[in-house]
């Protein structure tokens, strides 16, 4: 009885299948526009009505496809951001072998039917009702409809609709059939085949035939051979089971099935098939290019990573979406062409020069990084570093939100530039002088909080500042900049007010890698204990090159949609932050380090070719070295230093005694030792072919400042001198005693002695009664370039970098010739 029951059930399912088949065939014969006629009684009528009520218009959305990030010329590919590893290509870029193989194994009568293969469908319906399953016999067009519906649902983040698109139900199959017929009416066979081959999944994270061809064989789809095409075509049915990387035996058996089918259909000869079958699957995968992370497979991985983060989080990129997630989806799926500002020729030259000094993968804890900015626009023209992306993805050039460090590296004497800007803004003339306390490496001068004008001071124990050789006395802004005299800039910063200089730094774009302002303590402000990234320093100095206009760095030139429509990209945010004539004055002062015989970067630029300006920087213990410089058209920073700044016990590493690849062994390392010469070669490449543009001459107002003559009070009593000076509009401070022919206790002179800004402080020098005249100390010995003075332990920048309390060891006074710093 049980056997009879099973047989009866089988017969009933078969009869029902024939009824449904009759209904569907009637529908097809009537072109889907028939009324509910009797084609099998009430069941048939209701089936016809249900079928006619199904939606019939099928919308094909553009495929999610890789976007392209290209260089400034638009010709060189940097990266392909994607969610799905897919590269959409036209049918003419797909090998005829591939077209034949896919049709042979999936739908051999593809070019004959109108969306439904009647023979295959009849066989499947009968089989389904015999077994009770819902399966098979889908034409290539029906498969295209099913996968497109699933793809569109996934792009809408509609998981329920995505599951429904592939559900094994009669309702879904009927809907799929009706859509397939609509597609056949509205698209050519070649259009359908193109869509299918670009859409289907070929396993191993490869979507579409172009990505699959590159993934498995390292060739474009246009060059696929018979045996390669057969292997790919066979994967589609079961992408995991027939994955040739995971399951080569199953993949080979499936490939041979495809080859046999192609031979049976006359698509390939017996000889061609026999030769193809002899090829082992493992031998076919020798040149495969498996997909990696977007930037891991980029030719410029660090710039790629910076770009991706910039596109996701920069306010300028709100045109791509309100949130990082929305932007990333549009980037990965939209087929955008994102043209960057990156000059690939300059990028290559920059990396070449960095690696001439610091070998990638060195075991000496050495790193090097450089960013080049176009002044006045903020365009990032190059960004390179001498490290391996595979070992560390940390971008040494950029801020934390763009893939860099939350700190950066201490900038040393490059910070002195901001005191110069503040000095000229305060009215100091271009030839103003500063009375620098005398100091040497072994005899630092201590500045106390009582000398500070504002809260940006130091700890109660004072701030000890040393010079790399005995130096002090009255010196001009130009001389102290050329020779980078620490005590002179410390005194200047105190005279101006360290908080005022800090405000200048912030205004000119200086900040830590975290985006926070640098520390306000005077060691950070005056001598560069602050930690900053190379891109920030390059864009800040570019402000001077652009005559006071600061522009936020931007790597975007244009964005174009997949259909060629340009998206309007907002320009980089630019603002005039200092007066043009102030910038002109600072530009003149900063030519000294490169131009003069005693300059800290002397010999690193040929002024007979074009003018340039810049500043060296060396940090405490010779831990880091910098050169940041510019011409009117280009600004570049070069950092060369210790990637890890200190050992486990907190002791800072030093650059001294290390070997810098082609530059060789260096006993003492300053900003002018390696960083400046590397900058020179990079800047030559950056300015090659550009017209020579000179810096603008400083205005008379900047040259003369707002200084006024100081009354002569020599020989007066302190009280009388104070009255005269205060009447002239100056503040008065009583200084120390000096040798003088003036009577003891009387005023021997003032500091400064000739001019001072109205309202500024004039210091009285009091005679001690000795008959020696007042002599201003001014060193004339040739000496090595100085390093940044050490900050006080209570006034260090808020970074993990330990700050020693005294200046690092330096060369002895009066060496035979200067050393670059």
Buried (B, 14 or more C-beta within 10 A) or exposed (E): EEEEEEEEEBEEBBEEBBBBBBBBBBBBEEEBEBEBEEBBEEEBBEBBEEBBEBEBEBEBEEBBBBBBBBBBEBEBEBBBBBBBBBBBBEBEBBBBBBBBBBBBBBBBBBEEBBBBBBEBBBEBBBBBBEEEEBEEBBBBBBBBBBBBBBBBBBBEEEEEBBEBBEEEEEEBBBBBBBBBBBBBEEBEBEEBBBBBBBBBBBBBBBBBBBBBBBBBBEBBBBEBBBBBBBBBBBBBEBBEEBBBBEBBEBBBEBBBBBBBBBBEBEBBEEEBBEBBBEBEBEEBBEEBBBBEEBBBBBBBBBBBBBBBBBBBBBEBBEEBBEEBEEBBBBBBBBBBBBBBBBBBBBBBBBBEBBBBBBBBEBEBBBBBBBBBBBBBBBBBBBBBBBBEBEEEBBBBBBBBBBBBBBBBBBBBBBBBBBBBBBBBBBBBBBEBBBBBBBBBBEEBBBBEBEBBBBEBBBBEBBBBBBBBBBBBBBBBBBBBBBBBBBBBBBBBBBBBBBBBBBBBBBBBBBBBBBEEBBBBBBBBBBBBBBBBBBBBBBBBBBBBBBBBBBBBBBBBBBBBBBEEEEEEBEEBEBEEBBBBBBBBBBBBBBBBBBBBEBBBBBEBBEEEEBBBBBBBBBBBBBBBBBBBBBBBBBBBBBBBBBBEBBEEEEEBBBBBEBEBBEBEEBEBBBBBBBBBBBBBBBBBBBBEEEEEEEBBEBBEBBBBBBBBEBBBBBBBEBEEBBBBBEEBEBEBBEBEBBBBBBEEEBBBBBBBBEBBBEEBBBBBBBBBBEEEEBEEBEBEEBBBBBBBBBBBBBBBBBBEBBBBBBBBBBBEBEBEEBBBB
